[in-house]
Amino acid sequence: MAHAVVLGCGYVGLELGRQLVDEGHDVTGVRRSDDGLAAVESAGLTPARADVTDPDSLAALPDADWVVFAASSGGRGADAARRVYVEGLRNAVDEYGSRASPLDRLVYTSSTGVYGDHGGDWVDEETPLDPTTEKTRVLAEAERAAVEDADEAGIDGTVARFAGLYGPDRYRLDRYLTGPVTEGYLNMVHRDDAAGAVRFLLDADAARDDAVLVVDDEPVEKWAFADWLADECGVDRPPKRTKEDRLDDPDLSEAARRRILTSKRCSNDRLRELGYEFAYPTYREGYRAAIDAYRESTTGSE
């Protein structure tokens, strides 16, 4: 049995904690707020209050074999992201690297956004990083800290690059059913598989000092996905718009513009080769519960 500490035990972290507990491990979930701590306790994990941006608060956390850094900057800008992902991660490395009881592994949950634009081509772990926004440049810097700074502290670091997360409370059906839907690729992974992949990497002792893409089997074109979803839900297919149409919007933010111009397909070959088996290999399986719930709700309202 290992003792795991999940820093920023939120959407993925809670599910990861549940899976690790089911495997027989001891898990401490770390949050800052009362509501967050209550969610940790409800998930069957040991709650602990700390803030990765406050080094002193980390000293009260228990020793661990594994630390998973899954903290979020809350969708704020690059400065907030740097405080959490880079400085907060280094705070965690400094804290656990200085302890008498050594930390065996650190997993940092990053994003496929660090790849930038590849014109719809495939990317994998060998593809050079080319972040195009200040925030994704921060994520790339945090990745280096997770491996290089951790190594200097005697800790083996792993980077898990998550594709777009979806799952309970994050299916966002309205976005695709009502439209308009802008063209481009979707790279997705169900929450349970995002958590499952991290659990697997820890349990299987895989990908030390390495990065792994965490994405499902089938990147899909947004128009095709939206049409499939509409058909499955029994509604009209949504209106579409090209990237050019969207880019012509004078009110479009610079961040949104860069997202639209960023296109790639992410490969999960390495994760598959390591032996991970997906609970939801594609969006077809992953969205089934949401589709069934939608059809049931619309039938019941007629």
C-alpha positions as CSV (number, residue, x, y, z in Angstrom):
1,M,0.0,0.0,0.0
2,A,1.2,3.5,-0.9
3,H,0.3,6.8,0.6
4,A,-0.7,9.3,-2.0
5,V,-1.2,13.1,-1.5
6,V,-3.3,14.8,-4.2
7,L,-2.6,18.5,-4.3
8,G,-5.7,20.3,-5.8
9,C,-8.0,17.4,-5.3
10,G,-10.8,18.6,-7.6
11,Y,-12.6,17.2,-10.7
12,V,-9.9,14.6,-11.7
13,G,-8.3,14.4,-8.3
14,L,-11.4,13.2,-6.5
15,E,-11.9,10.4,-9.0
16,L,-8.2,9.5,-8.8
17,G,-8.5,9.3,-5.1
18,R,-11.5,7.1,-5.3
19,Q,-9.7,4.8,-7.7
20,L,-6.5,4.6,-5.6
21,V,-8.5,3.9,-2.4
22,D,-10.2,1.0,-4.3
23,E,-6.8,-0.3,-5.1
24,G,-6.0,-0.4,-1.4
25,H,-3.9,2.8,-1.1
26,D,-4.2,5.6,1.5
27,V,-5.1,9.0,-0.1
28,T,-5.0,12.5,1.3
29,G,-6.9,15.1,-0.7
30,V,-5.7,18.6,-0.4
31,R,-7.9,21.6,-0.9
32,R,-8.1,25.2,0.3
33,S,-11.8,25.8,0.9
34,D,-14.3,24.3,3.3
35,D,-16.5,23.1,0.4
36,G,-13.5,21.5,-1.2
37,L,-12.5,19.7,2.0
38,A,-16.1,18.5,2.3
39,A,-16.0,17.1,-1.2
40,V,-12.7,15.3,-0.4
41,E,-14.3,13.7,2.7
42,S,-17.4,12.7,0.8
43,A,-15.2,10.9,-1.7
44,G,-13.8,8.7,1.1
45,L,-10.4,10.4,1.2
46,T,-8.6,12.0,4.1
47,P,-9.0,15.8,3.8
48,A,-6.1,18.3,4.4
49,R,-6.1,22.0,4.0
50,A,-3.2,23.7,2.3
51,D,-2.4,26.1,-0.6
52,V,0.4,25.3,-3.0
53,T,1.1,29.0,-3.3
54,D,1.7,29.2,0.5
55,P,4.9,27.1,1.3
56,D,4.3,27.2,5.0
57,S,0.9,25.5,4.6
58,L,2.5,22.5,2.9
59,A,4.6,21.7,5.9
60,A,1.6,20.3,7.7
61,L,0.9,17.8,5.0
62,P,1.7,14.1,5.7
63,D,4.7,12.3,4.3
64,A,3.9,10.4,1.1
65,D,5.1,7.9,-1.4
66,W,3.4,9.6,-4.3
67,V,2.3,13.3,-4.8
68,V,0.0,14.2,-7.6
69,F,-0.1,17.9,-8.5
70,A,-3.5,18.5,-9.9
71,A,-4.0,22.1,-8.7
72,S,-5.9,24.6,-10.9
73,S,-5.5,28.3,-11.4
74,G,-9.2,28.6,-11.8
75,G,-9.3,29.7,-15.4
76,R,-7.5,33.0,-14.6
77,G,-4.7,34.6,-16.5
78,A,-1.0,33.7,-17.0
79,D,0.2,35.4,-13.8
80,A,-2.2,33.3,-11.7
81,A,-1.2,30.3,-13.7
82,R,2.5,30.9,-13.0
83,R,1.9,31.3,-9.2
84,V,0.0,27.9,-9.1
85,Y,1.7,25.7,-11.7
86,V,5.3,26.9,-11.6
87,E,5.8,28.5,-8.2
88,G,3.3,26.1,-6.5
89,L,4.8,23.1,-8.0
90,R,8.3,24.2,-7.0
91,N,7.0,24.8,-3.5
92,A,5.7,21.2,-3.4
93,V,9.0,19.8,-4.7
94,D,11.0,21.9,-2.2
95,E,8.8,20.7,0.7
96,Y,8.8,17.0,-0.1
97,G,12.4,17.0,-1.3
98,S,13.6,18.3,2.0
99,R,11.9,15.7,4.2
100,A,13.6,12.9,6.0
101,S,11.1,10.4,4.6
102,P,11.7,10.6,0.8
103,L,9.0,11.1,-1.8
104,D,9.2,8.4,-4.5
105,R,7.2,9.9,-7.3
106,L,5.6,13.2,-8.4
107,V,3.0,13.3,-11.2
108,Y,2.1,16.7,-12.7
109,T,-1.1,17.0,-14.7
110,S,-0.4,19.2,-17.7
111,S,-2.3,19.9,-20.9
112,T,-2.0,19.1,-24.6
113,G,-2.1,22.8,-25.1
114,V,1.7,22.8,-24.8
115,Y,2.0,21.5,-28.3
116,G,0.6,24.6,-30.0
117,D,-0.6,24.4,-33.7
118,H,0.3,21.5,-36.0
119,G,-2.2,22.2,-38.8
120,G,-4.3,19.1,-37.9
121,D,-1.3,16.7,-37.9
122,W,-0.7,14.1,-35.3
123,V,1.5,14.8,-32.2
124,D,2.9,12.4,-29.6
125,E,5.5,12.5,-26.8
126,E,8.4,13.0,-29.3
127,T,6.8,16.1,-30.8
128,P,8.6,19.3,-29.7
129,L,6.6,21.6,-27.5
130,D,5.5,24.9,-29.1
131,P,3.1,26.7,-26.8
132,T,1.4,29.7,-28.5
133,T,-0.1,31.5,-25.5
134,E,1.4,32.9,-22.3
135,K,-0.6,30.4,-20.3
136,T,0.5,27.4,-22.2
137,R,4.1,28.6,-22.0
138,V,3.6,28.6,-18.3
139,L,2.4,25.0,-18.5
140,A,5.5,24.0,-20.4
141,E,7.7,25.7,-17.8
142,A,5.9,23.7,-15.1
143,E,6.5,20.5,-17.0
144,R,10.3,21.2,-16.8
145,A,10.0,21.9,-13.1
146,A,8.1,18.6,-12.6
147,V,10.9,16.6,-14.1
148,E,14.1,18.7,-13.7
149,D,13.5,20.4,-10.4
150,A,12.1,17.1,-9.0
151,D,15.2,15.2,-10.2
152,E,17.5,17.7,-8.4
153,A,15.4,17.0,-5.2
154,G,15.8,13.3,-5.7
155,I,12.3,12.7,-6.9
156,D,11.2,11.0,-10.1
157,G,8.7,13.2,-11.9
158,T,6.1,12.3,-14.5
159,V,4.1,14.6,-16.7
160,A,0.6,13.5,-17.7
161,R,-0.7,15.7,-20.5
162,F,-4.4,15.7,-20.5
163,A,-6.5,16.4,-23.6
164,G,-9.9,18.1,-23.1
165,L,-11.7,16.7,-20.1
166,Y,-15.3,15.8,-20.1
167,G,-17.6,13.6,-18.0
168,P,-20.1,14.1,-15.2
169,D,-21.1,17.8,-14.9
170,R,-18.9,18.6,-17.9
171,Y,-20.6,17.2,-20.9
172,R,-21.5,20.6,-22.2
173,L,-24.2,19.3,-24.5
174,D,-25.8,22.7,-25.2
175,R,-22.5,23.9,-26.7
176,Y,-22.7,21.3,-29.5
177,L,-26.5,20.8,-29.8
178,T,-27.4,24.5,-30.2
179,G,-24.2,25.7,-32.0
180,P,-23.0,27.3,-34.1
181,V,-20.0,24.9,-34.1
182,T,-16.7,26.1,-35.3
183,E,-14.6,23.6,-37.3
184,G,-11.5,22.0,-35.9
185,Y,-10.4,18.9,-34.1
186,L,-11.4,17.7,-30.6
187,N,-8.9,15.8,-28.5
188,M,-10.8,14.4,-25.5
189,V,-10.5,12.1,-22.5
190,H,-13.2,11.1,-20.0
191,R,-12.6,12.2,-16.4
192,D,-12.5,8.6,-15.3
193,D,-9.8,7.8,-17.8
194,A,-7.8,10.9,-17.0
195,A,-7.8,9.7,-13.4
196,G,-7.4,6.1,-14.4
197,A,-4.3,6.8,-16.5
198,V,-2.5,8.6,-13.5
199,R,-3.5,5.7,-11.2
200,F,-2.2,3.2,-13.7
201,L,1.1,5.1,-14.1
202,L,1.6,5.0,-10.4
203,D,0.5,1.4,-9.8
204,A,2.4,0.1,-12.8
205,D,5.5,2.1,-11.9
206,A,5.6,3.5,-15.4
207,A,6.9,6.6,-17.1
208,R,9.3,7.8,-14.5
209,D,11.1,11.0,-15.6
210,D,8.9,11.0,-18.7
211,A,5.8,12.5,-20.2
212,V,2.7,10.6,-21.4
213,L,-0.2,11.9,-23.5
214,V,-3.6,11.1,-21.8
215,V,-6.1,11.2,-24.6
216,D,-8.7,8.7,-26.0
217,D,-8.4,6.6,-29.1
218,E,-10.1,8.9,-31.6
219,P,-9.7,12.6,-32.0
220,V,-12.7,13.8,-33.9
221,E,-13.6,16.8,-36.1
222,K,-16.0,19.1,-34.2
223,W,-18.6,19.2,-37.0
224,A,-18.7,15.4,-37.2
225,F,-18.9,15.1,-33.4
226,A,-21.7,17.7,-33.2
227,D,-23.7,15.9,-35.9
228,W,-23.3,12.5,-34.2
229,L,-24.3,14.0,-30.8
230,A,-27.4,15.6,-32.3
231,D,-28.4,12.4,-34.1
232,E,-28.0,10.4,-30.9
233,C,-30.0,12.9,-28.9
234,G,-32.7,13.0,-31.5
235,V,-32.5,16.7,-32.3
236,D,-31.7,18.7,-35.4
237,R,-28.0,19.0,-36.4
238,P,-26.6,22.4,-35.2
239,P,-25.5,25.2,-37.5
240,K,-21.8,25.3,-38.5
241,R,-19.2,27.9,-39.1
242,T,-15.7,27.9,-40.6
243,K,-12.7,29.1,-38.8
244,E,-12.7,32.1,-41.2
245,D,-16.2,33.0,-40.2
246,R,-15.3,32.9,-36.5
247,L,-12.1,34.9,-37.0
248,D,-14.0,37.6,-38.7
249,D,-15.8,38.4,-35.4
250,P,-14.5,41.8,-34.3
251,D,-15.3,41.0,-30.7
252,L,-13.2,37.8,-30.7
253,S,-10.6,37.8,-27.9
254,E,-6.9,37.2,-28.7
255,A,-6.9,34.1,-26.5
256,A,-9.9,32.7,-28.5
257,R,-8.3,33.6,-31.8
258,R,-5.2,31.6,-30.9
259,R,-7.3,28.6,-29.8
260,I,-9.1,28.6,-33.1
261,L,-5.9,28.7,-35.0
262,T,-4.5,25.8,-32.9
263,S,-5.2,22.4,-34.5
264,K,-3.7,19.0,-33.9
265,R,-4.6,15.3,-33.3
266,C,-3.1,13.7,-30.2
267,S,-1.9,10.1,-30.2
268,N,-2.3,7.8,-27.2
269,D,0.0,5.1,-28.6
270,R,2.5,5.4,-25.7
271,L,-0.2,5.1,-23.0
272,R,-1.7,2.1,-24.8
273,E,1.7,0.5,-25.2
274,L,2.3,0.8,-21.5
275,G,-0.8,-1.3,-21.0
276,Y,-3.5,1.2,-19.9
277,E,-7.0,0.0,-20.8
278,F,-9.6,2.7,-21.3
279,A,-13.0,2.6,-19.7
280,Y,-14.2,5.0,-22.5
281,P,-12.0,4.4,-25.6
282,T,-13.9,7.1,-27.6
283,Y,-16.5,9.8,-27.2
284,R,-19.2,7.3,-28.3
285,E,-18.8,5.3,-25.1
286,G,-18.0,8.4,-23.0
287,Y,-21.1,10.4,-23.9
288,R,-23.6,7.5,-23.7
289,A,-24.7,8.4,-20.1
290,A,-25.2,12.0,-21.0
291,I,-27.2,11.1,-24.2
292,D,-29.4,8.7,-22.3
293,A,-30.0,11.3,-19.6
294,Y,-30.8,14.0,-22.2
295,R,-33.3,11.7,-24.1
296,E,-34.9,10.7,-20.8
297,S,-35.3,14.4,-19.7
298,T,-36.8,15.5,-23.1
299,T,-39.1,12.5,-23.2
300,G,-40.3,13.2,-19.7
301,S,-41.1,16.9,-20.5
302,E,-43.3,16.1,-23.5
